[in-house]
Amino acid sequence: MINENITKEEIRHISVSKMAVKNGDIIWDIGSGTGSVSIEACRYNYDGGIYCIEKNSMACNNIEKI
């Protein structure tokens, strides 16, 4: 079961907007949690790279499922 604490849609949009993500960027998401912000960033950065780092094994499992 995927974690129910996924960042809300509005917060994901604001976060990606504040980061000014654009295509071709390299993004490091340290403390990825559920990975939902990184996935949102993929919409704007389809030719770049997004790397998620998370130490919590349960969160890592959730990221892999998404």
MODAWO-V240337 format. One record per run of one state. SS is the DSSP state (a for helix, b for strand, c for the rest). FROM is the first residue (numbers start at 1). TO is the last residue. If there is no record, write none. Layout:
ss from to
SS FROM TO
SS FROM TO
//
This chain:
ss from to
c 1 8
a 9 19
c 20 25
b 26 30
c 31 35
a 36 42
c 43 48
b 49 53
c 54 56
a 57 65
c 66 66
//
